[in-house]
Each structure stands twice: as structure tokens, then as C-alpha cells.
């Protein structure tokens, strides 16, 4: 598997979070450029951080392998102040286009960020056709052509800390089935489910014994989500029965380490390696991927077989920073990136046991399957080495081929974007 095309962008600041737009612009669905938009955020150790939207400048780079324009592949369409760094940034799910939002223009799109609060932003462009400069298709965004405005900022009272504002948020997950629902994770051990349309908290629960680092909705469910945190556990919650949670996996406790003294902020278990990220396989939602802080392996877990990983991916030579699933031609691929400067793609279909159908979205957290022996996978199907440590990645949705004004045709496929330092690089896979 080789990247057919590589697109580049240099930001004016170190890039932290990024996400690829989930659908073409509402007022420009037929232009290839419309599908090549990303949102990025800065990481500056002050209160002057920014978020921005970048877009493709010239569509010829998609079809002419030897094309070499005199300007970057992407241009910044709009940016705005964010204050603290955004710990996560996401475009609205594709299903949002058909959702009846309160007080939102049909031609605008939503983004959300977390940091000191959950912020929802509204992006709009006058946008259909960019102005053309000296080059065919070169974008020259004039004043007011693109706007990014704050729609709401949500920061509720913490169950744990008290006070009038919530603790900093580490991450969030946007529900694809009901896009008004967003669940956030926080350093104060809680997860909060928000209705961002009515700007209210639906529920808040104490999810872990220590900080919660990531959270994800079960695909196609509006009731079940999972979270990982500093206590080394992966837990599942069902909004229909919040009296208890299901522990799907716990980091093995280190040997010969005495448990810590009793403390409201500490687990009764010995200290374990935190779990940093959690992501569902988009094709078979029984499977999830996670990794440990400072770990170079990825654990693949099966909701039907809790307690231990069913697979472990070993190929990185340094700590993993990020992961994400794509679904190339309805075939799941897992991307991982690390301090070893490598982006690796894993095809796990031949290693998975899909003898039963994926979990029904109405199912509750029950019906475990018998334990299966853990497999170790050491052979990624693709590797790309960046000039420096890769800090984040984002998959595009499947992008359909289109015929451009020049008569050229773009091919179907997915792209994956990575960040390192101030650079963003998009690879076609």
C-alpha cells in the first residue's frame, strides 16, 4: 500500500489537534476542494492559542502527480482565538447535515473543542466558489468570506470539586446518531453528557478513580459509551442504568508494589499505567483500540471478551501518541503514530474473529463470549516515516471521485493527515 499523493501545510504555530471534515460543504458539495478541509489547533504555553480551518488551494494536485504549484497545497481559510490549547477538536458528524438545529443556518457547519470548557463553533463561508487569482483554482479568501464564531461554551459545576465552574476537559465524543449529544471527559474523574442544542447537561457521573483521558460513544448507540483514564481502566457506561459501570479492561497491577494509603483521590489498587486513548472499530464495534502512557504497543479489546486484550500490536519503537480507525472500501484499517516518527497502518481483519454479528445498538452490556487467546501482531501493512515525532492524526471520510472543470477525474479513496511540529501532511492510502 503506497500513498499516491502527499499534500502539505505549514502552520504559523505548533499544531496540536486536527480533524478532517466529515462531509462536503453544504453550499459546495460538487467541488473536490470542499472535501479537503481540516480544522487544526495550536499548542502554545500561554493564553494566545488559536484554532483554524485550512482548505485545499488548487485541485490540480489531486490529479497531476508531477504538478508543483508555487504556493502551499492548503491555505488558512479562517482562524480565531481559543485561549488555552484545545485538547480535542472535531467537526460535526455527517449526520448533522440533516439535524434540525436551533438557530443555525442550513449552510453553516459546527465544530467543537475542549479545553477549559466545551465550546461549539459555527463555521460558514460565502463559499461556493473561491475567487481565482493568477493560478487556476488558487484561493484568495477575501474579508468576510469565511467566519468562525463561538456558538456556546459549556462548563458545568463539578460533582467532585464543587464551585461554579467545571474542571478542565481532556477529550470528547460526538454522537453520530443524535448529533446534539456530546460526552466529555475531565481531569476531575467525571464524564458529562451534554445536549449542545439546548446547551444543558443531561447527566454527569463519576467515571473513574482518577483523571479521565478519553471517551467514545459506542457506534450507532445513544446510550452506551466507554472511557479510559489514569487509573488504568477501560469502563463502559449505559445511560439507561447508571447505577453501575462495567470494567472491560484493567492494566495489570505491577508486582511487589504496596497499595497506596487510602485517599479520596487515589484508587485502592496499586498505581498502574494510565490508558490514554480509546477508539472503536467503525465496521465491527465489538472491537476497540487503546494504548498505555509511555507504551509502544496497542491493545485491541473485544467487548464480548472483557478482561484482557484479544490482540496486541507491536512494531513501534517509542511511545505511541495517537491512533484512529479508517474504513477503506468498508475495510477497517487502524492507524497509529509514535515518537519514533512512524505512521503505521494495520489491517486486522484476518486476525479478528467475527463469528458473531456486531453488537446490536439496542443491546445492553451483557452476553460476554468465552475468553480468547491474545494474538500478537507485528506486521503493519504500511509504514510512513515523518521528519520528526508524529503527535496526532485524522482520517478523512471516504471521498468520492469527481470530474473537475479541466476534465480530470479524481479517484475514490481515503486520506490520512498527520501532524508533527508546525507541519500537517495528508497522505492518500
Secondary structure, DSSP 8 states (H G I E B T S, - for coil): ---S-EEEEE-SS-EEEEEE-SS--TT-TT-GGGG-EEEEEE--SSS-EEEEEEEES-GGGGT-TT---SS-SEEEEEEEEEES--SEEEE--GGGGGS--TT--TT-EEEEEESSSEEEEEEEES-SS--B-SSTT-B---TTSEEEEEEEEE----TTT-SSS---EEEEEE-SSSTTEEEEEETTSEEEEEETTTTEEEEEEE--SS-EEEEEE-TT-SSEEEEEETTSEEEEEETT-TT--EEEEE----TT-------TTS-SS-----EEEEEE-SS-TTEEEEEETT--EEEEEETTSTTS-SEEEE--SS-EEEEEEEEETTEEEEEEEETTSEEEEE--GGG---SS----TT--S---------EEE---SEEEE-SS---EEEE---B---B-TTS-B---B-EEEEEETTEEEEEE-
